[in-house]
Amino acid sequence: MTHEDLPCQDLVELLTDFFEGALETETHAAVERHLVWCEWCATYTDQLRRTVEVTGTLRGSDVPAPMLDVLVDAFRRLRGG
Amino acid sequence: MEDGDLVTALRAGDEGAFRALVERYHPAMFRVASFYVPSRAVAEEVVQETWLAVVEGLDRFEGRSSLKTWLFRILANRARSRGVLERRAVPFSTVGADDDDPTVAPERFRGPGHLWAGHWSDPPRRWSDVPAERLQDAETRAAVVDAIRELPPHQREVITLRDVEGWTAEEVCSALDITSGNQRVLLHRARARVRSALEQRFSEGVQV
């Protein structure tokens, strides 16, 4: 399989499967080869990775504390421990 | 304490176990809720209601799914209903809700018959011009939040659980009752849209 067998337009649809290791061996290898020579697809792939990274930082954002007293009251009443 | 042991303790009325449960899952539940509803205040309400429903529903939890999945389902039901009620404030994308559409616009590639059919004609521009601090600053994160909020609900759920909350693929498939293939399709579409939103943001030139 040469790099011509995997046009950029098809590759961009395969990237999540690629990251997840869900592609067939040959297809996975074709994606890898394509990314070596195609700077644009390499850029797109990198951007997709960075998007995942930034999305992960949302986990660090400030979360308001739960109103524990209310919840524990309800728990006590209902569970009677 | 493992979730399974927590459930046993909870059913026995162990208050410490309940506090531990809330501490463990509250942050993730808040983040998930906040993608459905327009404000922190409403998200807080949704999560608070969810916890009360959890307390009430403990006896009905049969342990066939994981505790995490069960919590999420209760939360998702409430968040979705509330989100529908508040919908005016949150843009709801109907375009491409049932996508078979490609995730990158076909116009960005050479058409069939061209010597380089299928290759980029309007390629992505590198983000290396964007300073690293900007790539992860508060505004960029807000742009990601907005993009996620505008996703069709199933895509929104998958990207939130996988990429924001770090759940495994198996956990997401279990929580949403979808196949792994379906999960990957939804995740791919969601990520592509968020990337596209960031691309637009970074090609807008220097921000003040």
Interface residues (C-beta under 8 A of the other chain):
Chain A: P7 C8 Q9 D10 V12 E13 L15 T16 D17 E20 A22 C38 W40 C41 T43 Y44 D46 Q47 L48 R50 T51 V52 E53 V54 T55 G56 T57 L58 R59 S61 V63 P64 A65 P66 M67 L68 V70 L71 V72 A74 F75 R76 L78 R79 G80 G81
Chain B: L10 R11 A12 G13 D14 E15 F18 R19 V22 H26 P27 F30 R31 R40 E44 V47 Q48 W51 L52 V55 E56 L58 P102 T103 V104 P106 F109 A117 G118 H119 W120 P123 P124 R125 R126 W127 L135 Q136 T140 R141 V144 V145 I148 I159 D163 V164 E165 G166 A169 S180 R184 L187 H188 R191 A192 V194 R195 L198 E199
